[in-house]
């Protein structure tokens, strides 16, 4: 880990700062702004992004966004005002853009941005910009200083910025989405267009957009070692919050073809399914009734071509049975218990997901969070469980039994019997090949290049030996994470770690995702690199006419996907078409009943 002096220094990478507000007669305006001369950044219309529709009902919120390749964040506040025409409140938002870099971190400035926004807001109606100007001069990007291009592991990054890093909310958002989070994972990994619709507050949706990209494309350990896949070198664009003014931008991002993730509060986007491939409706999530967000897939309707009907329609989509093994690995990590000496409080963003906007407590209010959780717990005890939740749990049980029963016929004798006894020690979901994550070696640990990459959930590992830092055990407890640097904000005044458990759990979850991503890409690479000679149906990849690739049922099974699932078939097609090995050729998945029987019985 880097030295403490460099790890906790104040970043100076802001290229622009602005203050947007709602004027009684002029509407949305940019009250004040500053920008470095060399930044190719336009602030036209930024006031609509920093003050999205619906925020007038909240006191505080945080908005993430991007523009012209720069990532930004703004802090929204609603304060009482006696100004004529203000209707009793003043709406304003203070935002920044940070320099364009491989890993730009606008959330590093979030604690200081909230404080300076409070100072500016308390100055009243006079708009005294002197404090903001002084803050801008200390944080602005200077040509003589440049950017700090230090390469960080996930462990370094999460322990440096524990107060505001979006990835620390990964465990809670996985609990909110449930197994359907793997549907999001597949769409992001296949570089599809993902839109998250939410009602205010918007911070949870913005955080989910960043987390979705990191789940699939955040394997930093392999990338730094030069062993990462070229497919993962450029992640999809995280657009952050978008409005109706960004329709042209969405079209431009679609033409790029690398996928994008965005969120919005404008419900009219739900009527435009041609703009995206997956819609996540966060407004249906309710902690009290245990209802989850609803996911919709945008499907092309060829019958509507030439008519006045919409060419695309939304269809509800849920997780597939092939997701159960991966979800069980994630769920085991989510159910680990915090050490008794750790105060593993979840970040304050939890309160925004649990409570409706009308009763959302102020950000950072622990009393409001306690009241929200108490009310939610009481409601859960007396309310009927969501029938979809019952269906979800039943599907997980049935899928696990079904997969364990026929897995031997699918994968051969080399696979591990998932229904057999499990040894104490390293969990198989946290292993990639023979590599076991050790604390201090990043997410993946050191990979043995002599071993062939195989599935993270079905690889037979060597005999397990006692380790001073064991992985999650049968008791469901996590090993102690490394101590943070002396003087860091991770250590409370009494010397106990505050969110050490949260950081360690996030690292384990990211490892599971990144290991499974590496398995999929490795196995797909093996399939696409097979001999280009035509082969019989059901025995691997086939080429048709030199301009298309046909994936068989056996190929889907090799990727541990369900041959009966249409979503899994489309995922394999999307992923294969986006890889460089496909060379721009069309990919077709053939999965007739004849192919399925031939693959299962070895014909």
PECOR-V857567 format. One record per helix or strand of 2 or more residues. SS is the DSSP state (H for helix, E for strand). FROM is the first residue (numbers start at 1). LEN is the number of residues. Records with the same first field share a line. If there is no record, write none. Layout:
SS=FROM-LEN, FROM-LEN
This chain:
H=4-4, 46-5, 55-3, 106-17, 124-3, 130-10, 154-7, 166-24, 203-15, 220-5, 230-3, 244-13, 267-5, 273-3, 282-3, 302-3, 321-14, 350-5, 357-3, 366-17, 387-25, 428-3, 500-29, 553-6, 566-13, 580-3, 593-9
E=14-10, 27-9, 60-8, 70-11, 89-10, 193-5, 237-5, 260-5, 278-4, 294-7, 312-5, 431-2, 435-2, 542-3, 548-4, 586-4
